[in-house]
Amino acid sequence: MKRDQSDKRAWTKGLVWASLVCLTGVGAAVAYDPPVLPLQTTRVDFFSGGTPAGSLSEPLIGPNNCSNCHGAYVEEQAPYDRWVTSLMGQASRDPVFWAAFSIAQQDAEFIGDFCLRCHTPIGWARGKLMDPNPTDGSTLSGIDFTGVSCSVCHRMVDPEYTPGVSPARDESILLAIPGSGHMWPHNANFVLDPQDYRRGPHDLQADWLIHNPPDPETGYPGGWLGFHEWEHSPFHSDSRMCATCHDVSTPTYTLDTNTGAYVPNALNAPPPVNKYHQFPEQRTYSEWANSLFGQGPVDLGGRFGGSRGNGVSSCQDCHMPGIPGAGCGIEAPHRPAVAQHDFSGANSWVLQAIIELWDFDASDTALSQEAVTDALERNRSMMERASDMELSRIGDDVNVRVINFSGHKLPTGYVEGRRMWINVRFLAANGTVLAEHGAYDFETAALDTETTKVYEAKHGIDATVAALTGEPVGEAFRLALVNTIEKDNRIPPMGFNNAAFELLQAGSEPPNLYADGQYWDDTLFAIPTGAVRAEVVVYHQTSTREYMEFLRDQDQRTFPLHPETNERILPIATLPYIPERFDDPPANTMGQLAYNLWAALGKSEPVVMDEGSIVVGCLCDWNGNGIADVPDIFAFLSDWFAATPAANTFGGTPGVPAIFAFLTCWFAGCP
């Protein structure tokens, strides 16, 4: 039943979560009728620590300022050119995010102070979401839409001050921040230098001495030319920096250590400071920290890292590979491993949606179609290198082993709508498909999940939250509400340990699916009668049909119309857009708009991570009766004259040589 806002507040005031009964040391919700959404959370419920919004004495700057020196020289080296075509650079323009965020706002008040802190850190830091502004993003403008940008990352301060290692000015910066929430990097609880001191992993003074030597006669020190203030920051080579946004916890829940349940907090109260006491929405950093990669370099033979060498360890090693060159275009010193600002990951299509949707001036943003195509190809390459596949025959089965070569779970990160799976096709000698496991329909985006293994994590809602919200118990895409882990069979990384992963909320569900140290998974598929070959593909998909339909169907926040032009006003109204390209059916919500983009751009076509084949039977048993006999010759020749692909290319050579190859096989007989 639909109620107006005043009715909702009347029901919730003094009841929802604010009337929690303390049963186990944390808030325990009491059910009431009727349930109410959105939950009446406040900004306090989503507090994360770190630099307070609106407190910087010198403002963050837009990335276009940085592009003057750090862009448009050698594309492979220029930090700006690669960053702008990453989802770091486009985090605040992602239509799938805005659709999910729209639904999250239906579920919890003021959740924008939580979500937008990662997706528009400049907007958050500039105070655009501070009271009395709303937290729905409607007050954002200009550089607020530049994602996780240069100024944010390069003014970030290590929250753990180490004398002699950290910049000296950091000690006073950290002491000035109230509380200690920033000591557990997560949920974008970043600490920013209040002044425009730009930090990075290099000692600029030492680097620039070769180009600008000192003059002993005049006492000129040489070195850095003073384009901007800077600090040498080892933190910028440390994976802990990445934890700031890549360990994400739902702060409105607290772990009950007695039962293992995540219990709703009392309303208008700060969440627990320890992120491992909150619900684990993402644990990419924690997965890495407790892997072999977190202990030091792992030699992967150059699979990742670029010019950094064969040994890779940190997030930066893999996602910002090295390349010989310069970090800026103004006669900068040459470095053997300039960090490419690729930030490549698993997303296979949203960058294309972004350039199709928003009205970009390519000369202003450098977001050209060519650059987007190249970035998407880098993402595909990253996924291809993330795993290997080994095929073997064990008795009457084919065993498919998927090996994880990433530094975290495979797949990792945001779980809603993301999955990997194994597709197996068993073929007869004549090419007929006898059985298929994990079949995917590229037209409808439907996957047969019953016949194969799907690697994924699924979150859900327990009975307590169901009673509060009216949502059903079980699996759900409701990011703001979920408080259970229903499934997690994702493949762990090298060096993984069950006890450590459980402690850091990164274990499997059901528990102990993998033995300690196991970074691969085996799956058996029964060989059907008559099969001679199995073709196997491991796929990854960014956005499933089920998830995109959820966004389409559950987003009820319709666009208001402009009183004069009658044009739709998007939640991010100051960003020019071109939705008419994807207006079939008309998009009146962000959920529908995101779905239309998904449908128009290939429905998040799965990416091939690994593929291969294995012989499982007699190749010249053409009729599939289990023996190589005379009828096989006639069956083969019939297909050869009909120019069927299997017959015409037998033995790898088309035409008449295929006949001789078949007869050679036939005379050898079946094993």
C-alpha positions as CSV (number, residue, x, y, z in Angstrom):
1,M,0.0,0.0,0.0
2,K,1.4,3.4,-1.0
3,R,1.5,6.0,1.8
4,D,2.6,9.7,1.6
5,Q,5.7,10.8,3.4
6,S,4.0,12.3,6.4
7,D,2.3,8.9,7.1
8,K,5.6,7.2,6.8
9,R,7.3,9.5,9.3
10,A,4.4,9.2,11.6
11,W,4.7,5.4,11.6
12,T,8.5,5.5,12.0
13,K,9.1,8.3,14.5
14,G,10.1,6.6,17.7
15,L,9.6,3.1,16.3
16,V,11.9,2.2,13.5
17,W,15.3,1.2,14.8
18,A,15.1,4.1,17.3
19,S,13.0,1.8,19.4
20,L,15.5,-1.0,19.3
21,V,15.8,-3.3,22.3
22,C,19.3,-4.1,23.5
23,L,19.4,-7.9,23.7
24,T,23.0,-8.9,22.8
25,G,25.0,-5.7,23.3
26,V,23.9,-4.4,19.9
27,G,20.6,-3.0,18.6
28,A,17.9,-5.7,18.0
29,A,15.0,-4.5,16.0
30,V,11.4,-5.0,17.0
31,A,8.9,-5.8,14.2
32,Y,5.9,-3.6,13.7
33,D,3.0,-3.4,11.3
34,P,2.9,-2.0,8.7
35,P,6.7,-2.1,7.8
36,V,8.1,1.2,6.5
37,L,10.4,2.3,3.8
38,P,12.5,4.3,3.5
39,L,14.1,3.6,6.9
40,Q,14.5,6.8,8.8
41,T,18.3,6.8,9.0
42,T,20.3,10.0,9.3
43,R,23.7,11.3,8.3
44,V,25.0,10.1,11.7
45,D,24.1,6.5,10.9
46,F,26.5,6.6,7.9
47,F,29.4,8.4,9.6
48,S,32.8,7.1,8.4
49,G,35.4,9.3,10.0
50,G,38.3,11.0,8.1
51,T,38.4,14.6,6.9
52,P,35.1,16.3,7.7
53,A,33.1,17.6,4.7
54,G,33.6,21.2,3.9
55,S,36.7,21.6,6.1
56,L,39.5,22.0,3.5
57,S,41.3,25.4,3.7
58,E,42.3,25.1,0.0
59,P,39.8,23.6,-2.4
60,L,40.2,20.4,-4.4
61,I,40.8,21.2,-8.1
62,G,39.3,19.7,-11.2
63,P,41.3,17.2,-13.3
64,N,41.4,19.4,-16.3
65,N,43.9,21.6,-14.4
66,C,46.1,18.5,-14.1
67,S,45.8,17.6,-17.7
68,N,47.8,20.6,-18.8
69,C,51.0,18.9,-17.6
70,H,49.9,15.3,-17.1
71,G,47.9,14.7,-20.3
72,A,48.2,14.8,-24.1
73,Y,51.8,13.9,-24.6
74,V,52.3,10.1,-24.9
75,E,49.0,8.4,-24.3
76,E,50.4,5.2,-22.7
77,Q,52.3,7.3,-20.2
78,A,50.1,10.3,-19.6
79,P,48.2,9.8,-16.3
80,Y,45.2,11.9,-17.2
81,D,44.7,10.2,-20.6
82,R,44.4,6.7,-19.1
83,W,42.6,7.8,-15.9
84,V,39.7,9.6,-17.7
85,T,38.8,6.4,-19.6
86,S,38.6,4.4,-16.4
87,L,35.6,3.8,-14.1
88,M,37.6,5.7,-11.5
89,G,37.4,8.7,-13.7
90,Q,33.8,8.1,-14.5
91,A,32.5,6.9,-11.1
92,S,30.1,9.9,-10.8
93,R,28.7,9.4,-14.4
94,D,27.9,5.7,-14.2
95,P,24.2,5.2,-15.0
96,V,24.1,1.8,-13.4
97,F,25.4,3.3,-10.2
98,W,22.8,6.0,-10.3
99,A,20.0,3.5,-10.8
100,A,21.2,1.4,-7.9
101,F,21.6,4.5,-5.8
102,S,18.0,5.6,-6.7
103,I,16.7,2.4,-5.2
104,A,18.9,2.6,-2.2
105,Q,17.4,6.0,-1.5
106,Q,13.9,4.4,-1.5
107,D,15.2,2.1,1.2
108,A,17.2,4.4,3.5
109,E,17.1,8.1,4.1
110,F,20.4,10.0,3.8
111,I,22.2,7.1,2.3
112,G,23.6,9.5,-0.3
113,D,26.1,10.7,2.3
114,F,27.4,7.1,2.2
115,C,27.3,6.2,-1.5
116,L,28.3,9.5,-3.0
117,R,31.3,9.8,-0.7
118,C,33.0,7.2,-3.0
119,H,31.4,8.1,-6.3
120,T,31.9,11.9,-6.1
121,P,34.5,12.5,-3.4
122,I,35.1,16.1,-4.6
123,G,31.4,16.9,-4.3
124,W,31.3,15.3,-0.8
125,A,34.5,17.1,0.4
126,R,33.2,20.4,-1.0
127,G,30.2,20.1,1.3
128,K,27.6,19.5,-1.4
129,L,25.8,16.9,0.7
130,M,26.1,18.7,4.0
131,D,23.0,19.9,5.9
132,P,20.8,21.6,4.7
133,N,21.6,20.2,1.3
134,P,19.9,16.9,0.3
135,T,22.0,13.8,-0.2
136,D,20.4,12.7,-3.5
137,G,23.1,14.4,-5.6
138,S,20.9,17.1,-7.0
139,T,23.2,19.9,-5.7
140,L,26.3,18.5,-7.5
141,S,27.8,20.4,-10.4
142,G,30.9,20.9,-12.4
143,I,33.9,19.1,-11.1
144,D,31.7,17.1,-8.7
145,F,31.2,14.8,-11.7
146,T,34.8,14.0,-12.3
147,G,34.8,10.8,-10.3
148,V,37.7,9.7,-8.1
149,S,40.0,12.4,-9.5
150,C,43.6,13.5,-9.3
151,S,43.2,16.0,-6.6
152,V,41.4,13.6,-4.3
153,C,44.0,10.8,-4.6
154,H,47.0,13.0,-4.6
155,R,46.0,15.0,-1.5
156,M,45.3,11.8,0.4
157,V,47.1,11.4,3.7
158,D,48.3,8.1,5.2
159,P,46.0,7.6,8.2
160,E,48.8,5.9,10.1
161,Y,51.6,8.4,10.9
162,T,55.1,6.9,10.8
163,P,57.9,9.2,11.9
164,G,60.6,9.4,9.3
165,V,58.4,7.8,6.6
166,S,55.2,9.9,6.5
167,P,55.5,13.6,5.4
168,A,56.2,15.6,8.6
169,R,53.1,17.7,8.1
170,D,50.8,14.7,8.3
171,E,51.1,14.4,12.1
172,S,49.3,17.7,12.7
173,I,46.8,16.9,10.0
174,L,45.8,13.6,11.7
175,L,45.8,15.1,15.2
176,A,43.3,17.7,14.0
177,I,40.7,15.1,12.9
178,P,38.1,14.3,15.5
179,G,37.8,10.6,16.4
180,S,39.7,7.7,15.0
181,G,37.4,6.3,12.3
182,H,40.0,7.0,9.6
183,M,42.3,4.4,11.1
184,W,40.3,1.6,9.5
185,P,40.5,2.6,5.7
186,H,37.1,1.8,4.2
187,N,33.9,3.5,3.1
188,A,35.8,6.5,1.6
189,N,36.9,7.7,5.1
190,F,39.8,9.4,3.5
191,V,42.1,12.0,5.1
192,L,42.9,14.9,2.8
193,D,45.6,17.5,3.2
194,P,43.7,20.7,3.9
195,Q,46.1,22.5,1.7
196,D,47.0,21.8,-1.9
197,Y,50.1,19.7,-1.2
198,R,50.2,17.1,-4.0
199,R,51.5,13.7,-2.9
200,G,52.9,10.8,-4.9
201,P,55.4,7.9,-4.7
202,H,58.4,9.9,-6.1
203,D,60.9,12.3,-4.5
204,L,60.4,15.1,-7.0
205,Q,63.5,17.1,-5.8
206,A,65.8,14.1,-6.3
207,D,64.1,13.1,-9.6
208,W,64.5,16.6,-11.2
209,L,68.1,17.2,-10.3
210,I,69.2,15.4,-13.5
211,H,67.3,18.0,-15.6
212,N,67.8,20.9,-13.3
213,P,71.2,20.5,-11.6
214,P,72.4,22.7,-8.7
215,D,74.7,25.6,-9.2
216,P,77.5,25.6,-6.5
217,E,78.6,29.1,-7.4
218,T,75.2,30.7,-6.8
219,G,73.9,28.3,-4.3
220,Y,71.0,27.4,-6.5
221,P,69.7,24.0,-5.2
222,G,68.3,22.8,-8.5
223,G,65.8,20.0,-8.7
224,W,62.1,20.5,-8.6
225,L,60.9,23.6,-10.5
226,G,58.1,24.4,-8.2
227,F,55.0,23.9,-10.4
228,H,53.1,23.0,-7.2
229,E,53.6,22.1,-3.6
230,W,54.4,18.4,-3.1
231,E,55.2,15.7,-0.6
232,H,56.9,12.4,-1.1
233,S,54.3,9.8,0.0
234,P,55.1,6.0,0.3
235,F,51.4,5.6,1.1
236,H,50.7,6.1,-2.6
237,S,52.4,2.8,-3.5
238,D,50.7,1.0,-0.6
239,S,47.6,-1.1,-1.1
240,R,46.1,0.4,2.1
241,M,45.4,3.5,0.0
242,C,43.1,1.4,-2.2
243,A,41.3,0.0,0.9
244,T,39.8,3.5,1.3
245,C,37.2,2.7,-1.3
246,H,37.7,-1.1,-2.0
247,D,36.7,-2.4,1.5
248,V,33.1,-1.3,1.7
249,S,30.8,-2.0,4.7
250,T,27.2,-1.3,5.4
251,P,27.5,0.8,8.5
252,T,23.8,0.5,9.7
253,Y,24.4,-3.1,10.9
254,T,26.6,-4.4,13.7
255,L,28.0,-8.0,14.0
256,D,26.6,-9.9,16.9
257,T,29.6,-12.0,17.8
258,N,27.5,-14.5,19.7
259,T,25.2,-15.4,16.8
260,G,27.1,-14.2,13.7
261,A,24.0,-12.2,12.7
262,Y,24.2,-8.6,11.5
263,V,21.8,-6.6,13.6
264,P,20.3,-3.2,12.8
265,N,21.8,-0.3,14.8
266,A,19.9,2.2,16.8
267,L,18.9,5.1,14.7
268,N,20.9,8.4,14.7
269,A,23.9,6.8,16.3
270,P,27.4,6.4,14.9
271,P,28.2,2.9,13.5
272,P,31.1,0.8,15.0
273,V,34.5,2.2,14.1
274,N,35.9,-1.3,13.3
275,K,34.9,-2.1,9.7
276,Y,34.9,-5.8,10.5
277,H,32.0,-5.2,12.9
278,Q,29.9,-3.9,10.0
279,F,28.2,-5.9,7.3
280,P,30.8,-6.7,4.5
281,E,29.5,-5.3,1.3
282,Q,32.9,-5.6,-0.4
283,R,36.2,-7.0,0.9
284,T,38.6,-6.7,-2.1
285,Y,41.4,-5.1,0.0
286,S,41.0,-7.6,2.9
287,E,41.1,-10.5,0.4
288,W,44.4,-9.1,-0.9
289,A,45.9,-8.3,2.5
290,N,45.4,-12.0,3.5
291,S,46.7,-13.5,0.3
292,L,50.2,-14.4,-0.7
293,F,50.4,-11.1,-2.6
294,G,49.9,-9.2,0.7
295,Q,53.1,-10.8,2.1
296,G,55.3,-9.7,-0.8
297,P,56.0,-10.0,-4.5
298,V,54.8,-13.1,-6.3
299,D,56.5,-14.0,-9.6
300,L,53.8,-14.5,-12.2
301,G,56.2,-14.4,-15.1
302,G,55.1,-10.9,-16.3
303,R,51.4,-11.6,-16.4
304,F,50.8,-8.3,-14.6
305,G,52.9,-5.3,-13.6
306,G,54.3,-4.1,-17.0
307,S,57.9,-2.9,-16.6
308,R,57.8,-3.3,-12.8
309,G,59.2,-6.9,-13.4
310,N,57.8,-10.3,-12.9
311,G,57.1,-10.0,-9.2
312,V,53.8,-8.3,-8.3
313,S,52.4,-7.5,-4.9
314,S,50.3,-4.4,-4.4
315,C,47.1,-3.3,-6.0
316,Q,49.1,-0.7,-7.9
317,D,51.4,-3.3,-9.4
318,C,48.5,-4.9,-11.3
319,H,46.0,-2.1,-11.8
320,M,48.6,0.6,-12.5
321,P,51.3,-1.3,-14.4
322,G,54.7,0.3,-15.1
323,I,55.9,1.6,-18.4
324,P,59.2,3.3,-19.1
325,G,58.6,7.0,-19.6
326,A,57.7,10.3,-17.8
327,G,55.0,11.3,-15.4
328,C,54.4,14.6,-17.1
329,G,54.9,16.2,-20.5
330,I,57.2,19.1,-19.5
331,E,60.7,17.6,-19.9
332,A,60.2,15.4,-16.9
333,P,62.8,12.9,-15.7
334,H,62.6,9.5,-17.3
335,R,61.5,6.7,-15.0
336,P,61.8,2.9,-15.7
337,A,58.3,2.3,-14.4
338,V,55.8,5.2,-14.7
339,A,52.5,4.1,-13.2
340,Q,50.0,3.8,-16.0
341,H,46.7,5.1,-14.6
342,D,44.7,2.4,-16.3
343,F,42.7,1.1,-13.2
344,S,41.6,-1.7,-15.4
345,G,39.0,-4.1,-13.9
346,A,36.1,-6.3,-14.7
347,N,33.5,-3.9,-16.2
348,S,33.0,-4.7,-19.8
349,W,30.3,-2.2,-21.0
350,V,29.5,0.7,-18.7
351,L,32.2,3.0,-20.2
352,Q,30.4,2.7,-23.5
353,A,27.1,3.5,-21.9
354,I,28.7,6.6,-20.3
355,I,30.0,8.0,-23.6
356,E,26.7,7.2,-25.3
357,L,24.5,8.8,-22.6
358,W,26.2,12.0,-21.5
359,D,26.7,15.0,-23.8
360,F,30.5,15.2,-23.6
361,D,32.8,17.6,-25.4
362,A,35.6,15.3,-26.2
363,S,38.0,18.2,-26.5
364,D,37.2,19.1,-22.9
365,T,37.2,15.6,-21.3
366,A,39.4,13.5,-23.6
367,L,36.7,10.9,-23.5
368,S,36.6,10.0,-27.2
369,Q,35.2,6.8,-28.6
370,E,38.6,5.6,-29.6
371,A,39.8,6.1,-26.0
372,V,36.8,4.2,-24.6
373,T,37.2,1.3,-27.0
374,D,40.9,1.0,-25.9
375,A,40.0,1.1,-22.3
376,L,37.3,-1.6,-22.6
377,E,39.9,-3.7,-24.4
378,R,42.3,-3.3,-21.5
379,N,39.5,-4.4,-19.2
380,R,39.0,-7.5,-21.3
381,S,42.7,-8.2,-21.3
382,M,42.8,-7.9,-17.5
383,M,40.0,-10.5,-17.2
384,E,41.8,-12.9,-19.6
385,R,45.0,-12.7,-17.5
386,A,43.1,-13.1,-14.2
387,S,42.7,-16.8,-14.6
388,D,43.9,-19.9,-16.4
389,M,42.0,-23.1,-17.2
390,E,43.2,-26.7,-17.2
391,L,41.2,-29.6,-18.7
392,S,41.7,-33.2,-17.9
393,R,39.8,-36.5,-18.1
394,I,39.0,-38.3,-14.8
395,G,37.2,-41.6,-15.5
396,D,33.9,-40.8,-17.3
397,D,34.1,-37.1,-16.5
398,V,35.9,-34.0,-17.8
399,N,37.5,-32.0,-15.1
400,V,37.6,-28.2,-15.5
401,R,40.1,-26.5,-13.3
402,V,39.9,-22.7,-13.0
403,I,43.0,-21.1,-11.5
404,N,42.9,-17.7,-9.9
405,F,46.0,-15.6,-10.6
406,S,44.5,-12.3,-9.2
407,G,45.4,-11.0,-5.8
408,H,41.9,-11.3,-4.4
409,K,38.8,-13.5,-4.9
410,L,37.7,-14.2,-8.5
411,P,35.5,-12.4,-9.2
412,T,35.7,-9.7,-6.5
413,G,34.3,-6.3,-5.6
414,Y,30.7,-5.3,-6.0
415,V,28.6,-8.5,-6.0
416,E,25.2,-7.5,-7.4
417,G,24.7,-8.8,-10.9
418,R,28.3,-10.1,-11.4
419,R,29.2,-13.6,-12.1
420,M,31.6,-16.1,-13.7
421,W,30.6,-19.5,-15.1
422,I,31.8,-22.5,-17.0
423,N,30.3,-23.4,-20.4
424,V,30.9,-26.9,-21.6
425,R,29.8,-28.3,-25.0
426,F,30.3,-32.0,-25.7
427,L,30.5,-32.8,-29.4
428,A,30.2,-35.9,-31.5
429,A,32.7,-36.6,-34.2
430,N,30.5,-35.0,-36.9
431,G,30.2,-31.8,-34.9
432,T,26.8,-32.4,-33.4
433,V,26.4,-31.0,-29.9
434,L,25.4,-33.8,-27.7
435,A,25.1,-31.9,-24.4
436,E,25.8,-28.4,-23.2
437,H,26.3,-27.1,-19.6
438,G,25.9,-23.4,-18.8
439,A,24.4,-22.4,-22.1
440,Y,24.0,-18.7,-22.5
441,D,21.5,-17.1,-24.9
442,F,23.2,-14.0,-26.3
443,E,19.9,-12.6,-27.6
444,T,18.0,-12.8,-24.4
445,A,20.9,-12.8,-21.9
446,A,19.5,-15.9,-20.2
447,L,21.9,-18.3,-18.6
448,D,21.2,-21.9,-17.7
449,T,22.5,-21.9,-14.2
450,E,21.2,-25.4,-13.3
451,T,23.7,-27.4,-15.4
452,T,27.0,-25.7,-14.5
453,K,28.9,-23.9,-11.8
454,V,28.4,-20.2,-11.4
455,Y,31.0,-18.3,-9.3
456,E,29.3,-15.4,-7.5
457,A,28.3,-13.9,-4.2
458,K,24.7,-13.3,-3.3
459,H,23.5,-11.2,-0.3
460,G,20.1,-11.3,1.3
461,I,17.7,-10.2,4.0
462,D,17.0,-12.0,7.3
463,A,13.8,-12.2,9.2
464,T,14.6,-9.2,11.4
465,V,15.1,-6.9,8.5
466,A,12.2,-8.4,6.6
467,A,9.9,-7.6,9.6
468,L,11.2,-4.0,9.5
469,T,10.9,-3.4,5.8
470,G,8.2,-5.7,4.4
471,E,10.8,-7.2,2.0
472,P,10.9,-11.0,1.7
473,V,13.5,-13.1,3.5
474,G,16.2,-14.5,1.3
475,E,18.4,-13.4,-1.6
476,A,18.0,-9.7,-2.6
477,F,19.6,-7.0,-4.6
478,R,18.6,-4.4,-2.0
479,L,22.1,-2.9,-1.3
480,A,20.9,-0.7,1.5
481,L,19.0,-3.5,3.3
482,V,20.8,-6.8,2.8
483,N,22.5,-8.2,5.9
484,T,23.1,-11.9,5.1
485,I,25.5,-13.7,2.8
486,E,23.5,-16.3,1.1
487,K,26.2,-17.6,-1.3
488,D,29.9,-17.0,-1.9
489,N,31.8,-19.6,-3.9
490,R,34.2,-17.2,-5.5
491,I,37.7,-18.6,-5.9
492,P,40.2,-17.4,-3.3
493,P,43.7,-16.0,-4.1
494,M,47.1,-17.6,-3.5
495,G,48.0,-17.9,0.2
496,F,44.4,-17.8,1.4
497,N,43.5,-19.2,4.8
498,N,40.0,-20.1,5.9
499,A,40.4,-18.8,9.5
500,A,41.9,-15.5,8.4
501,F,39.2,-14.9,5.7
502,E,36.4,-15.8,8.1
503,L,37.8,-13.3,10.7
504,L,37.8,-10.6,8.0
505,Q,34.3,-11.4,6.7
506,A,35.7,-12.8,3.4
507,G,35.0,-16.5,3.9
508,S,33.0,-18.7,1.6
509,E,29.4,-19.5,2.0
510,P,28.8,-22.3,2.8
511,P,32.0,-22.2,4.9
512,N,35.3,-24.0,4.0
513,L,34.5,-24.6,0.3
514,Y,38.2,-24.4,-0.4
515,A,41.1,-25.9,1.5
516,D,43.7,-23.6,3.0
517,G,46.0,-22.4,0.2
518,Q,43.7,-23.5,-2.6
519,Y,43.5,-20.9,-5.3
520,W,41.8,-23.0,-7.9
521,D,38.5,-24.9,-8.3
522,D,37.7,-28.2,-10.0
523,T,34.3,-29.1,-11.6
524,L,33.4,-32.5,-13.1
525,F,31.1,-32.8,-16.1
526,A,29.9,-36.3,-17.2
527,I,30.9,-37.3,-20.7
528,P,27.8,-38.3,-22.7
529,T,27.8,-41.4,-25.0
530,G,29.2,-40.6,-28.4
531,A,31.2,-37.5,-27.4
532,V,34.6,-37.2,-28.9
533,R,35.5,-33.7,-27.8
534,A,34.6,-31.1,-25.1
535,E,34.8,-27.4,-25.8
536,V,35.1,-25.3,-22.6
537,V,34.8,-21.6,-22.0
538,V,35.0,-19.6,-18.7
539,Y,32.9,-16.5,-19.0
540,H,32.6,-13.4,-16.9
541,Q,29.6,-11.0,-17.0
542,T,29.4,-7.6,-15.4
543,S,25.6,-7.1,-15.3
544,T,23.1,-10.0,-15.4
545,R,19.7,-9.8,-16.9
546,E,18.2,-10.4,-13.5
547,Y,20.0,-7.4,-12.0
548,M,19.2,-5.0,-14.8
549,E,15.5,-6.1,-14.7
550,F,15.6,-5.4,-10.9
551,L,16.9,-1.9,-11.5
552,R,14.3,-1.3,-14.2
553,D,11.4,-2.6,-12.2
554,Q,12.2,-1.5,-8.7
555,D,13.2,2.1,-9.3
556,Q,10.1,4.2,-8.5
557,R,11.8,7.6,-8.4
558,T,10.4,9.1,-11.6
559,F,12.0,12.1,-13.3
560,P,10.2,15.3,-12.7
561,L,9.5,17.5,-15.7
562,H,10.8,20.9,-16.3
563,P,7.8,23.4,-15.9
564,E,8.7,25.3,-19.1
565,T,10.3,22.8,-21.5
566,N,8.6,19.6,-20.2
567,E,12.0,17.9,-20.4
568,R,12.9,15.3,-17.9
569,I,15.1,16.4,-15.0
570,L,17.5,13.7,-14.0
571,P,18.7,13.4,-10.4
572,I,22.0,14.8,-11.6
573,A,20.4,17.6,-13.4
574,T,23.5,19.7,-14.1
575,L,25.1,17.0,-16.2
576,P,24.0,17.3,-19.9
577,Y,22.6,14.0,-21.3
578,I,21.2,12.5,-24.5
579,P,18.6,9.9,-23.3
580,E,16.5,10.0,-26.4
581,R,19.0,7.6,-28.0
582,F,17.8,5.0,-25.6
583,D,14.1,5.9,-25.2
584,D,12.4,2.7,-26.2
585,P,10.5,2.3,-24.0
586,P,10.5,5.8,-22.6
587,A,12.9,6.1,-19.6
588,N,11.2,7.9,-16.7
589,T,13.5,6.5,-14.0
590,M,17.3,5.9,-13.8
591,G,16.5,2.2,-13.5
592,Q,14.7,2.2,-16.9
593,L,17.4,4.4,-18.4
594,A,20.2,2.0,-17.2
595,Y,18.2,-1.0,-18.5
596,N,17.7,0.6,-21.9
597,L,21.4,1.3,-22.2
598,W,22.2,-2.3,-21.2
599,A,19.8,-3.7,-23.8
600,A,21.0,-1.4,-26.6
601,L,24.7,-2.1,-25.9
602,G,24.7,-5.9,-26.1
603,K,23.2,-6.8,-22.7
604,S,26.6,-6.9,-21.0
605,E,27.9,-9.5,-23.4
606,P,30.0,-12.0,-21.4
607,V,33.8,-11.8,-21.6
608,V,35.8,-14.9,-22.4
609,M,38.3,-15.4,-19.7
610,D,39.6,-18.8,-20.8
611,E,38.8,-21.3,-23.5
612,G,40.0,-24.7,-24.6
613,S,39.1,-28.2,-25.8
614,I,39.9,-31.8,-24.9
615,V,39.6,-35.0,-26.8
616,V,37.4,-37.4,-24.9
617,G,36.6,-40.1,-27.5
618,C,37.5,-41.6,-30.9
619,L,37.6,-38.9,-33.5
620,C,36.8,-41.2,-36.4
621,D,33.8,-42.8,-34.7
622,W,31.7,-40.6,-37.0
623,N,28.3,-42.2,-36.2
624,G,28.9,-42.3,-32.5
625,N,28.3,-46.0,-31.9
626,G,31.5,-46.4,-29.9
627,I,33.7,-48.2,-32.5
628,A,35.4,-47.2,-35.8
629,D,33.7,-49.4,-38.4
630,V,32.8,-49.2,-42.1
631,P,29.6,-47.2,-41.6
632,D,31.7,-44.4,-40.2
633,I,33.5,-44.0,-43.6
634,F,30.2,-43.6,-45.5
635,A,28.9,-41.2,-42.8
636,F,32.0,-39.1,-43.0
637,L,32.0,-39.0,-46.8
638,S,28.4,-38.0,-46.8
639,D,29.2,-35.1,-44.6
640,W,32.3,-34.2,-46.5
641,F,30.4,-34.0,-49.8
642,A,27.8,-31.9,-48.0
643,A,30.7,-29.5,-47.0
644,T,29.9,-29.7,-43.3
645,P,32.6,-27.9,-41.3
646,A,33.5,-30.9,-39.1
647,A,34.1,-33.2,-42.0
648,N,35.7,-30.6,-44.4
649,T,38.3,-29.5,-41.8
650,F,39.1,-32.9,-40.3
651,G,42.7,-33.1,-39.3
652,G,43.0,-29.3,-39.6
653,T,43.3,-29.1,-43.4
654,P,40.2,-28.4,-45.5
655,G,39.4,-30.2,-48.7
656,V,40.6,-33.6,-49.9
657,P,43.4,-33.8,-47.3
658,A,40.6,-34.1,-44.7
659,I,39.6,-37.4,-46.3
660,F,43.1,-38.8,-46.0
661,A,43.3,-37.6,-42.4
662,F,40.1,-39.3,-41.5
663,L,41.1,-42.6,-43.1
664,T,44.4,-42.5,-41.3
665,C,42.5,-42.1,-38.0
666,W,40.0,-44.9,-39.0
667,F,42.7,-47.4,-39.9
668,A,44.5,-46.7,-36.6
669,G,41.2,-47.7,-34.8
670,C,39.7,-46.4,-31.6
671,P,41.7,-46.8,-28.4
